[in-house]
């Protein structure tokens, strides 16, 4: 073998190892995004499971607030049936607005605000909202890292060849600090 052949083989081997390494990094980032999303999904499911109890508790006190209760139930159903992160985020934002209205309604019912079951449900929902906010921040950080890799040169060439795509950031309108009114029951 001559020196040119050896150099060509060495360069090809190095290039192949680089492509394999980059491919494996892309796979790892994609899997990190999926893992981070599962944390959000778990918090959303806990939230969805809590809502029927909350609605039933409020129903007993606020029978004429039918529209608010139906809105919460409707958004919960949409949230449960959503399949993509984008659909879930949109439905979750609507649900957050509806829950804000529900808590605003609760302000008009002193007996409801004093109800131990309602207070426990409200505390649990607040805890879930905080967990959801933390999971969203973690998810968006992982998405940022994934998107940086997928969009950076020369990784974008390999990503395009193997079908890696950027992920969508999760932007939820809710967060306990924005649209929801202050719901201190103490």
Sine and cosine of phi, psi and omega as CSV:
sin_phi,cos_phi,sin_psi,cos_psi,sin_omega,cos_omega
0.00,0.00,0.65,-0.76,0.03,-1.00
-1.00,-0.02,0.20,-0.98,-0.07,-1.00
-0.89,0.46,-0.57,0.82,0.01,-1.00
-0.90,0.43,-0.68,0.73,0.01,-1.00
-0.90,0.44,-0.68,0.74,0.01,-1.00
-0.90,0.44,-0.67,0.74,0.01,-1.00
-0.90,0.43,-0.68,0.73,0.01,-1.00
-0.89,0.45,-0.69,0.73,0.01,-1.00
-0.90,0.43,-0.67,0.74,0.00,-1.00
-0.90,0.44,-0.70,0.71,0.01,-1.00
-0.90,0.43,-0.67,0.74,0.02,-1.00
-0.89,0.45,-0.66,0.75,0.01,-1.00
-0.91,0.42,-0.70,0.72,0.02,-1.00
-0.90,0.45,-0.69,0.73,0.03,-1.00
-0.89,0.46,-0.68,0.73,0.02,-1.00
-0.89,0.46,-0.70,0.72,0.03,-1.00
-0.89,0.45,-0.63,0.78,0.04,-1.00
-0.90,0.44,-0.69,0.72,0.01,-1.00
-0.89,0.46,-0.69,0.72,0.01,-1.00
-0.89,0.46,-0.70,0.71,0.01,-1.00
-0.88,0.47,-0.71,0.70,0.00,-1.00
-0.91,0.42,-0.67,0.75,0.04,-1.00
-0.85,0.52,-0.72,0.70,-0.01,-1.00
-0.90,0.44,-0.59,0.80,0.08,-1.00
-0.91,0.42,-0.65,0.76,0.04,-1.00
-0.89,0.45,-0.67,0.74,0.03,-1.00
-0.89,0.46,-0.70,0.71,0.00,-1.00
-0.88,0.48,-0.66,0.75,0.01,-1.00
-0.92,0.38,-0.67,0.74,0.03,-1.00
-0.87,0.50,-0.68,0.74,0.01,-1.00
-0.93,0.37,-0.54,0.84,0.08,-1.00
-0.90,0.43,-0.63,0.77,0.04,-1.00
-0.89,0.45,-0.69,0.72,0.02,-1.00
-0.89,0.46,-0.67,0.75,0.01,-1.00
-0.90,0.43,-0.69,0.72,0.01,-1.00
-0.90,0.45,-0.62,0.78,0.03,-1.00
-0.90,0.44,-0.59,0.81,-0.02,-1.00
-0.88,0.47,-0.54,0.84,0.08,-1.00
-0.90,0.44,-0.65,0.76,0.05,-1.00
-0.92,0.38,-0.69,0.73,-0.02,-1.00
-0.87,0.50,-0.64,0.77,0.02,-1.00
-0.89,0.45,-0.71,0.70,0.02,-1.00
-0.90,0.44,-0.64,0.77,0.03,-1.00
-0.90,0.44,-0.65,0.76,0.01,-1.00
-0.90,0.43,-0.65,0.76,0.06,-1.00
-0.87,0.48,-0.66,0.75,0.01,-1.00
-0.89,0.46,-0.72,0.70,-0.01,-1.00
-0.89,0.45,-0.61,0.79,-0.02,-1.00
-0.94,0.35,-0.48,0.88,-0.03,-1.00
-0.98,0.20,-0.49,0.87,-0.15,-0.99
-0.89,0.46,-0.68,0.74,0.02,-1.00
-0.85,0.53,-0.62,0.78,0.04,-1.00
-0.91,0.42,-0.65,0.76,0.02,-1.00
-0.90,0.44,-0.72,0.70,0.00,-1.00
-0.88,0.47,-0.70,0.72,0.00,-1.00
-0.89,0.46,-0.62,0.78,0.02,-1.00
-0.90,0.43,-0.69,0.72,0.00,-1.00
-0.93,0.36,-0.59,0.81,-0.01,-1.00
-0.81,0.58,-0.64,0.77,-0.03,-1.00
-0.89,0.47,-0.45,0.89,-0.04,-1.00
-0.98,-0.21,-0.53,0.85,-0.17,-0.99
-0.86,-0.51,0.89,0.46,-0.07,-1.00
-0.88,0.48,-0.51,0.86,-0.05,-1.00
-1.00,0.02,0.12,0.99,0.04,-1.00
-0.99,-0.12,0.65,0.76,-0.11,-0.99
-0.83,0.55,-0.69,0.73,-0.06,-1.00
-0.88,0.48,-0.69,0.73,0.01,-1.00
-0.90,0.44,-0.71,0.71,-0.01,-1.00
-0.91,0.42,-0.64,0.77,0.03,-1.00
-0.92,0.40,-0.60,0.80,0.02,-1.00
-0.89,0.45,-0.70,0.71,0.03,-1.00
-0.88,0.48,-0.72,0.69,-0.02,-1.00
-0.90,0.44,-0.66,0.75,0.00,-1.00
-0.90,0.44,-0.72,0.69,0.01,-1.00
-0.93,0.38,-0.56,0.83,0.05,-1.00
-0.89,0.45,-0.71,0.71,0.02,-1.00
-0.88,0.48,-0.70,0.71,0.04,-1.00
-0.88,0.48,-0.64,0.77,0.00,-1.00
-0.91,0.41,-0.70,0.72,-0.01,-1.00
-0.91,0.42,-0.59,0.81,-0.06,-1.00
-1.00,0.09,-0.18,0.98,0.01,-1.00
-0.91,0.41,0.60,-0.80,-0.07,-1.00
-0.92,-0.40,-0.51,0.86,-0.04,-1.00
-0.98,-0.19,0.37,-0.93,0.07,-1.00
-0.83,0.56,-0.60,0.80,-0.01,-1.00
-0.91,0.42,-0.71,0.70,0.01,-1.00
-0.90,0.43,-0.66,0.75,0.00,-1.00
-0.90,0.43,-0.65,0.76,0.01,-1.00
-0.90,0.43,-0.68,0.73,0.00,-1.00
-0.90,0.44,-0.71,0.70,0.01,-1.00
-0.92,0.40,-0.63,0.78,0.01,-1.00
-0.90,0.44,-0.60,0.80,0.04,-1.00
-0.91,0.42,-0.68,0.73,0.06,-1.00
-0.89,0.45,-0.65,0.76,0.03,-1.00
-0.90,0.44,-0.63,0.78,0.02,-1.00
-0.89,0.46,-0.67,0.74,0.04,-1.00
-0.89,0.45,-0.68,0.74,-0.01,-1.00
-0.91,0.42,-0.64,0.77,0.05,-1.00
-0.91,0.41,-0.60,0.80,0.07,-1.00
-0.86,0.51,-0.67,0.74,0.05,-1.00
-0.91,0.42,-0.63,0.78,0.00,-1.00
-0.89,0.46,-0.70,0.72,0.02,-1.00
-0.94,0.35,-0.52,0.85,0.07,-1.00
-0.91,0.41,-0.64,0.77,0.06,-1.00
-0.89,0.46,-0.66,0.75,-0.03,-1.00
-0.87,0.50,-0.47,0.88,0.03,-1.00
-0.87,0.50,-0.44,0.90,-0.04,-1.00
-0.99,0.11,-0.02,1.00,-0.08,-1.00
-0.81,-0.59,1.00,-0.02,-0.04,-1.00
-0.84,0.55,-0.61,0.79,0.00,-1.00
-0.90,0.43,-0.61,0.80,0.03,-1.00
-0.92,0.39,-0.70,0.71,-0.01,-1.00
-0.88,0.48,-0.47,0.88,-0.01,-1.00
-1.00,0.02,-0.16,0.99,-0.03,-1.00
-0.92,0.40,0.82,-0.57,-0.05,-1.00
-0.88,0.48,-0.64,0.77,-0.01,-1.00
-0.90,0.43,-0.69,0.72,0.02,-1.00
-0.90,0.45,-0.68,0.74,0.00,-1.00
-0.89,0.45,-0.64,0.77,0.03,-1.00
-0.91,0.41,-0.69,0.73,0.02,-1.00
-0.90,0.44,-0.65,0.76,0.00,-1.00
-0.91,0.42,-0.65,0.76,0.03,-1.00
-0.91,0.42,-0.69,0.73,0.01,-1.00
-0.90,0.43,-0.65,0.76,0.03,-1.00
-0.90,0.43,-0.65,0.76,0.04,-1.00
-0.88,0.47,-0.67,0.74,0.04,-1.00
-0.89,0.46,-0.68,0.73,0.02,-1.00
-0.90,0.44,-0.65,0.76,0.02,-1.00
-0.87,0.48,-0.65,0.76,0.04,-1.00
-0.91,0.41,-0.68,0.73,0.05,-1.00
-0.88,0.47,-0.65,0.76,0.01,-1.00
-0.90,0.43,-0.65,0.76,0.02,-1.00
-0.90,0.44,-0.66,0.75,0.04,-1.00
-0.91,0.42,-0.69,0.72,0.00,-1.00
-0.90,0.44,-0.60,0.80,0.02,-1.00
-0.91,0.42,-0.68,0.74,0.04,-1.00
-0.88,0.47,-0.70,0.71,0.02,-1.00
-0.89,0.46,-0.72,0.69,0.01,-1.00
-0.85,0.53,-0.74,0.68,-0.03,-1.00
-0.90,0.43,-0.55,0.84,0.08,-1.00
-0.91,0.41,-0.68,0.74,0.03,-1.00
-0.92,0.40,-0.65,0.76,0.04,-1.00
-0.89,0.47,-0.67,0.74,0.02,-1.00
-0.86,0.51,-0.73,0.69,0.01,-1.00
-0.89,0.46,-0.68,0.73,0.03,-1.00
-0.89,0.46,-0.75,0.66,-0.04,-1.00
-0.90,0.44,-0.62,0.79,0.06,-1.00
-0.86,0.50,-0.70,0.72,-0.01,-1.00
-0.93,0.38,-0.72,0.70,-0.05,-1.00
-0.90,0.43,-0.54,0.84,-0.07,-1.00
-1.00,-0.06,-0.21,0.98,-0.06,-1.00
-0.99,0.17,0.58,-0.81,0.08,-1.00
-0.99,0.12,0.67,-0.74,0.04,1.00
-1.00,-0.06,0.05,1.00,-0.01,-1.00
-0.86,0.50,-0.50,0.86,-0.01,-1.00
-0.88,0.47,-0.48,0.88,0.04,-1.00
-0.93,0.38,-0.74,0.67,0.01,-1.00
-0.92,0.40,-0.68,0.74,0.01,-1.00
-0.86,0.51,-0.69,0.72,0.03,-1.00
-0.90,0.43,-0.64,0.77,-0.01,-1.00
-0.90,0.44,-0.57,0.82,-0.08,-1.00
-0.97,-0.26,0.14,0.99,0.12,-0.99
0.98,0.19,0.37,0.93,0.08,-1.00
-0.97,0.24,0.66,-0.75,-0.05,-1.00
-0.82,-0.57,0.33,-0.94,0.11,-0.99
-0.95,0.30,0.39,-0.92,0.04,-1.00
-0.97,-0.24,0.30,-0.96,-0.05,-1.00
-0.99,-0.13,0.71,-0.70,0.09,-1.00
-0.93,0.36,0.52,-0.85,0.03,-1.00
-0.99,-0.15,0.91,-0.41,0.03,-1.00
-0.87,-0.50,0.96,-0.26,0.00,-1.00
-0.98,-0.21,0.74,-0.67,-0.01,-1.00
-0.89,0.45,-0.60,0.80,-0.10,-0.99
-0.90,0.44,-0.05,-1.00,0.53,-0.85
0.22,-0.97,0.57,-0.82,-0.16,-0.99
-0.78,0.62,-0.29,0.96,-0.09,-1.00
-1.00,-0.07,-0.16,0.99,-0.14,-0.99
-0.99,-0.14,-1.00,-0.03,-0.22,-0.98
-0.99,0.17,-0.42,0.91,-0.07,-1.00
-0.95,0.31,0.70,-0.72,0.05,-1.00
-0.94,0.34,0.29,-0.96,0.04,-1.00
-0.92,0.40,0.83,-0.56,-0.07,-1.00
-0.85,-0.52,0.88,0.47,0.06,-1.00
-1.00,0.06,0.87,-0.49,-0.04,-1.00
-0.97,-0.22,0.33,0.95,-0.02,-1.00
-1.00,-0.08,0.00,0.00,0.00,0.00
